[in-house]
C-alpha cells in the first residue's frame, strides 16, 4: 500500500470516529485518544496553533509555556483541544474532501425487490433485529464497494428506510 492510500485510509478512519463527537467533552477525548489525526498534515497542525495563539493574544512567553507544558506531560489545555478539533477536523483541509453520504444515496444501493428476495432466501421475517442486521450488512457492503462515506448512525437510519420502502413495495406489488 502506498503512502497516499495509507493516508487516505487514516483520514477516513479518523473522520468516521470524529462524526460521533457532538460535545466538547467528546472532542477533548477524541484529541487525547487520536493524536495522529491532528498531525496528518504538520502544516495544518502548526496553523491551528498559530491561530489559537493569535486568537488568545498569547505572547512569546505564553507560547513557550504552552508548548513546554505539553512536552512535559501536562498536555494541552482542553480549550485548545476543542479549538484544534474544530479547526483541523471540522474545518481543516485534510478532512475537507470527505463528506457524509445522504441517506437516500445509501438506500438506493439495493432495490426493494432484491432486498425482499434476499431476506426471503435467508428465511428472515421483514421485521425484527435479524432483518435489520442483514439489511445493514448489505448496505454497508454495497457502500464500501461504491466508495461511499457512511457512519453507523446513517447506516441504521438507511436500514429502517430501506425496510419500510421494501414493505411499501410489497404492498404495491402483492395486493390481493
Secondary structure, 3 states (H helix, E strand, C coil): CCHHHHHHHHHHHHHHHHCCCCCHHHHHHHHHHCHHHHCCCHHHHHHHHHHHHHHCCCCHHHHHHHHHHHHCCCCCCHHHHHHHHHHHHHCCCCCCCCCCCCHHHHHCCCCHHHHHHHHHHHCCCCCCHHHHHHHHHHHHHHHHHHCCCCCHHHHHHHHHHHHHHHHHHHHHHCCC
